[in-house]
Amino acid sequence: MPDNRKRAREVLAIIPARGGSKGLPGKNIRPLCGRPLIDYTISVALAAKNISRVIVSTDDEQIAQIAKECGAEVPFLRPAELSGDNAIISHAISHVISGLYKEGYVSDARVIMYPTHPFRSVDTVEGLIDILLSGYKEVTTYIKVSNPPFSFLSRSENGVLCQLLDHGTPPKNNIYFKGSGYLYGVFHKNYQCLYDKYVHTITDPVEAVDIDTLEDFFLAEEIIENGLYAQRGKEMK
């Protein structure tokens, strides 16, 4: 079995960007201060010195064309059955890995970077990949939750609002986290890893921005127009 500490690393970045966003149609290529949203993620991935290839997985011809213009590869389109509202992202990733394998390409590690995080830091991305390559099986990113889950309500079948999580009153000092699409990395399953999982919390409020709604777009525009992104050394173009 190969030792992942003694060979050159080939790191594949996959950016999943389907075309069927219902909450905000065309979100992945919607212009953000003159650039398609997906371009921000592609630019950071291309700038990261320890990423070997940048692939966009999409079912949409327009997204594919724009992704190529931004410098990413789109060697094939994702099939419709892997692109619906109920599609499982791991299946889409497997489609990319399988397609590249048929072309003779196998990476040592891969990272998944969602296009809805436009304000990544190249330094953070490179640092997380270095940690992955140092012997971790998996690297994941999280952000702090502003509203603890105990404050959420759900509507019952009879229309009554009730607490979503009924576990009593949580301790005041508890801090909660949720998964982030900033970066998720894994080593190839055949490698022997020294460690299991590394968890990184995105604490910078600008880096943590995740665009899902029109209001999120407005926030992102304000961040760029007020120089909060460029001042942090993350503006790639």
C-alpha positions as CSV (number, residue, x, y, z in Angstrom):
1,M,0.0,0.0,0.0
2,P,1.5,3.4,-1.0
3,D,2.7,5.8,1.7
4,N,1.1,9.2,1.1
5,R,4.0,11.0,2.9
6,K,6.7,9.9,0.4
7,R,5.2,10.8,-3.0
8,A,4.2,13.8,-5.0
9,R,0.7,14.9,-4.3
10,E,-1.9,15.4,-7.0
11,V,-4.8,17.4,-5.6
12,L,-8.0,17.8,-7.5
13,A,-10.4,20.6,-6.7
14,I,-14.1,19.9,-7.7
15,I,-16.6,22.8,-7.7
16,P,-20.2,21.5,-7.9
17,A,-22.5,24.0,-9.6
18,R,-25.8,22.6,-10.9
19,G,-28.1,24.8,-12.9
20,G,-31.4,24.2,-11.1
21,S,-31.2,26.5,-8.1
22,K,-34.8,27.3,-7.1
23,G,-34.2,29.7,-4.3
24,L,-32.2,32.1,-6.5
25,P,-32.3,31.0,-10.2
26,G,-28.9,31.3,-11.9
27,K,-27.2,31.9,-8.6
28,N,-23.9,30.2,-9.5
29,I,-23.2,32.5,-12.4
30,R,-25.1,35.6,-11.2
31,P,-22.9,38.7,-11.5
32,L,-21.3,39.8,-8.3
33,C,-19.7,43.2,-8.8
34,G,-19.0,42.4,-12.4
35,R,-17.9,38.8,-12.0
36,P,-19.9,35.6,-12.1
37,L,-20.2,34.2,-8.6
38,I,-18.5,31.0,-9.5
39,D,-15.5,32.9,-10.8
40,Y,-14.5,33.8,-7.2
41,T,-14.2,30.2,-6.2
42,I,-12.4,29.2,-9.5
43,S,-9.9,32.0,-9.1
44,V,-8.9,31.0,-5.5
45,A,-8.6,27.4,-6.5
46,L,-6.4,28.3,-9.5
47,A,-4.3,30.5,-7.3
48,A,-3.7,27.8,-4.6
49,K,-0.2,26.4,-5.2
50,N,-1.1,22.9,-3.9
51,I,-4.1,22.4,-6.2
52,S,-3.3,20.5,-9.4
53,R,-6.5,20.7,-11.4
54,V,-9.8,22.6,-11.0
55,I,-12.9,20.8,-12.3
56,V,-16.4,22.2,-12.4
57,S,-19.2,19.7,-12.1
58,T,-22.4,21.0,-13.7
59,D,-25.4,19.9,-15.8
60,D,-25.8,23.4,-17.3
61,E,-24.2,24.4,-20.7
62,Q,-24.1,28.1,-19.8
63,I,-22.4,27.4,-16.4
64,A,-19.9,25.1,-18.2
65,Q,-19.0,27.8,-20.7
66,I,-18.6,30.5,-18.1
67,A,-16.5,28.1,-15.9
68,K,-14.2,27.5,-18.9
69,E,-13.9,31.2,-19.5
70,C,-12.9,31.6,-15.9
71,G,-10.1,29.1,-16.3
72,A,-11.6,25.9,-14.9
73,E,-12.0,22.6,-16.7
74,V,-15.4,21.1,-17.6
75,P,-14.4,17.8,-19.3
76,F,-18.0,16.5,-19.3
77,L,-21.5,17.5,-18.1
78,R,-23.2,16.0,-15.1
79,P,-26.3,13.8,-16.1
80,A,-29.8,15.1,-15.2
81,E,-30.3,12.3,-12.6
82,L,-27.5,13.7,-10.6
83,S,-28.6,17.3,-10.8
84,G,-32.1,17.5,-9.4
85,D,-33.3,18.9,-6.1
86,N,-33.0,15.5,-4.4
87,A,-29.6,14.6,-6.0
88,I,-26.9,13.5,-3.6
89,I,-23.7,15.5,-4.0
90,S,-21.5,12.5,-3.3
91,H,-22.9,10.9,-6.4
92,A,-22.1,13.9,-8.5
93,I,-18.5,13.8,-7.1
94,S,-18.2,10.1,-7.9
95,H,-19.3,10.9,-11.4
96,V,-16.4,13.3,-11.8
97,I,-13.9,10.8,-10.2
98,S,-15.2,8.0,-12.4
99,G,-15.1,10.1,-15.6
100,L,-11.5,11.2,-14.9
101,Y,-10.5,7.7,-14.1
102,K,-11.7,6.5,-17.5
103,E,-9.4,9.2,-19.0
104,G,-6.5,7.8,-17.0
105,Y,-6.4,10.5,-14.3
106,V,-6.3,9.6,-10.6
107,S,-5.6,12.2,-7.9
108,D,-4.0,11.6,-4.5
109,A,-6.5,13.8,-2.8
110,R,-9.5,15.9,-3.6
111,V,-11.2,19.0,-2.2
112,I,-14.8,20.1,-2.7
113,M,-15.4,23.9,-2.8
114,Y,-18.9,25.2,-3.2
115,P,-19.3,28.3,-5.5
116,T,-21.5,30.1,-2.9
117,H,-18.5,31.0,-0.8
118,P,-16.9,33.9,-2.8
119,F,-14.6,35.2,-0.1
120,R,-12.2,32.4,0.6
121,S,-8.6,33.2,1.4
122,V,-5.9,31.5,-0.7
123,D,-3.8,31.2,2.4
124,T,-6.6,29.4,4.3
125,V,-7.2,27.0,1.3
126,E,-3.6,26.2,0.9
127,G,-3.2,25.7,4.7
128,L,-6.1,23.3,4.9
129,I,-4.8,21.3,2.0
130,D,-1.3,21.2,3.6
131,I,-3.0,19.8,6.7
132,L,-4.8,17.2,4.7
133,L,-1.6,16.2,2.9
134,S,0.3,16.0,6.3
135,G,-1.5,12.7,7.0
136,Y,-5.2,13.4,7.7
137,K,-7.9,11.2,6.1
138,E,-10.4,14.1,6.0
139,V,-10.5,17.9,6.4
140,T,-13.8,19.7,7.0
141,T,-14.8,23.3,7.6
142,Y,-17.5,24.7,10.0
143,I,-18.9,28.1,11.0
144,K,-20.3,29.2,14.3
145,V,-24.1,29.3,14.5
146,S,-25.5,32.7,15.4
147,N,-28.8,31.3,16.5
148,P,-28.6,28.1,18.6
149,P,-30.8,25.3,17.3
150,F,-32.8,25.4,20.5
151,S,-34.3,28.7,19.3
152,F,-35.8,27.2,16.2
153,L,-39.5,26.4,15.9
154,S,-41.3,23.9,13.6
155,R,-45.0,23.6,12.8
156,S,-46.8,20.4,13.8
157,E,-49.5,18.6,11.8
158,N,-52.2,20.5,13.6
159,G,-50.6,23.8,12.9
160,V,-49.1,24.5,16.3
161,L,-45.6,25.9,16.6
162,C,-43.3,24.0,18.8
163,Q,-39.6,23.9,19.7
164,L,-37.6,22.0,17.1
165,L,-35.3,20.5,19.6
166,D,-36.9,19.6,22.9
167,H,-33.9,19.0,25.2
168,G,-34.6,21.6,27.8
169,T,-32.7,24.9,28.2
170,P,-29.2,24.7,26.8
171,P,-26.3,26.0,28.8
172,K,-25.7,29.7,28.1
173,N,-22.0,29.2,27.3
174,N,-22.6,26.5,24.7
175,I,-21.3,27.2,21.2
176,Y,-22.9,25.6,18.2
177,F,-21.5,25.0,14.7
178,K,-22.8,23.9,11.3
179,G,-21.1,22.4,8.3
180,S,-19.7,24.8,5.6
181,G,-19.1,24.4,1.9
182,Y,-15.9,26.4,2.2
183,L,-13.8,23.4,1.8
184,Y,-14.0,19.6,2.3
185,G,-11.0,17.5,1.6
186,V,-10.3,13.8,1.6
187,F,-7.3,11.6,0.8
188,H,-7.6,8.7,-1.6
189,K,-9.1,5.8,0.2
190,N,-6.1,3.5,-0.5
191,Y,-3.7,5.7,1.4
192,Q,-2.6,5.0,5.0
193,C,-3.4,8.2,7.0
194,L,-1.8,9.1,10.3
195,Y,-4.9,10.9,11.6
196,D,-8.7,10.6,11.1
197,K,-10.3,14.0,10.7
198,Y,-9.3,17.6,11.0
199,V,-12.0,20.2,11.7
200,H,-11.4,23.8,11.0
201,T,-13.7,26.7,12.1
202,I,-14.0,29.7,9.8
203,T,-13.9,32.6,12.2
204,D,-13.5,35.5,9.8
205,P,-17.0,36.8,9.1
206,V,-16.1,37.8,5.6
207,E,-14.7,34.4,4.7
208,A,-17.7,32.8,6.3
209,V,-20.2,34.5,3.9
210,D,-22.3,31.8,2.1
211,I,-24.6,33.1,-0.6
212,D,-28.0,31.4,-0.7
213,T,-30.5,34.3,-1.1
214,L,-30.8,37.7,-2.8
215,E,-30.1,39.3,0.5
216,D,-26.8,37.4,0.7
217,F,-25.9,38.8,-2.7
218,F,-26.6,42.3,-1.5
219,L,-24.4,41.7,1.6
220,A,-21.6,40.4,-0.6
221,E,-21.8,43.4,-2.9
222,E,-21.5,45.7,0.1
223,I,-18.5,43.8,1.3
224,I,-16.7,44.3,-2.0
225,E,-17.8,47.9,-2.6
226,N,-16.6,48.8,0.9
227,G,-13.2,47.2,0.3
228,L,-13.5,44.6,3.0
229,Y,-12.6,41.8,0.6
230,A,-9.7,43.5,-1.2
231,Q,-8.2,44.9,2.0
232,R,-7.8,41.4,3.3
233,G,-5.6,40.4,0.3
234,K,-8.1,38.0,-1.2
235,E,-9.2,39.9,-4.3
236,M,-7.8,37.7,-7.2
237,K,-8.6,39.9,-10.2
